Structure formats: C-alpha cells, structure tokens
Amino acid sequence: MLVKADLSNAEELLAIQHRAFAALYETYQDQYNPAIETMDYFQSRFARPNCTYYKIVEEGHTVGLVRTTVAEDADQG
C-alpha cells in the first residue's frame, strides 16, 4: 500500500534509501548516489512543491519509498 509521507518520516525513509542504494555505491563510488545523500538534502526535497514522497507499507511496516516529481512547467502543456 502507498501512504503519503511527510517530513516526520524522513529519518526512516532515508535509512531505507541508504540501504537500497548501498550496493550500487560500492560498485560505482559516484558522488550523486542516493546511498550517501545527507539528511539536510533529503529533508529539503519535502519542501519542494513539485515533489511528493510515498511510503510503501506492507503488513504495517514501511518497506520502501517512492518519490514523484512533477515538472515545474507541466501546467504549460
């Protein structure tokens, strides 16, 4: 089930993101990998009007996350 997340979920969701991308970071060591994203940056995206986070919840436990982003010029067709 998808449940809309808010800033109070940031710590839990960032930990999931870090675990999900850790193997890719070990392989590529790139500076933009979500496995090394800081809490400050992660939280800043919650404030963006074009971003929405959703928790993936299974049997009452958060097991993942999805972030949707709408293009800033989407209303222009």
N, C-alpha and C positions, 0 to 999 in steps of 0.2 A: 504494500500500500504506500502511496506517496502522501506525505504530510508536509505542508508548507513549514519551512524552518524560519527561525528568527535569530537575532543576534545572541540570544541566550543559549543557542545550540552550537555556537561557533567552536568552542573547545572540543566538544565531542566530534563534530564533523571534521575539523582539521586533523584530528588524530586518525580518523578513518582515511582521509585523503593521503596523509603521510604513509600509512601502511600500504595503501593501494598502489602508490607510485614508487615505492622504495626499490623494487627490483629494477625498474627502468632507470632510476637514478644511478644505481650501482653499475649498470651497463654503460650509460652514456655520460654521466657526470656533467650534465648541462646545467647552466645557471638558472634556467627558467622552469625547471622541473617542479611540479606541484608537491613533490616529496620534501622540498626544502622551503616551501612558502612560509612566511612568517605569520604570526597571529595578527599583527597590525595590518598587513596587506589583506589577509583573508577577511578580517572584520570590515575593512574599508569597502569591500565589494557588496556587503549587505546594504550599505548606504546608497549604492548606485540605483537610480530609479529604473534602469533598464535590466537589472539582474534580480532573479528570484531563485532561492535555494529551496530544495525539497529533500526531506529525509526519506530514505527507503526503509520502511518499517516492516518487520516480519515477526509475527508472534510476540509483539510488544517490544522488540529490540530493534534499535537502529542498526542496519547492516550496510548502509551505503548512502550516497548523496548524489543529487543531480542539480546542476546549476543551469538555468535557462537565461539567455541573454537576447534581448530584442534590439535590433539595430536602431541606433538613435534617429535615423532618418526613415524608419519604417512607415511612419504616418504620411510620408510623401509619395507613397505608391511604389 
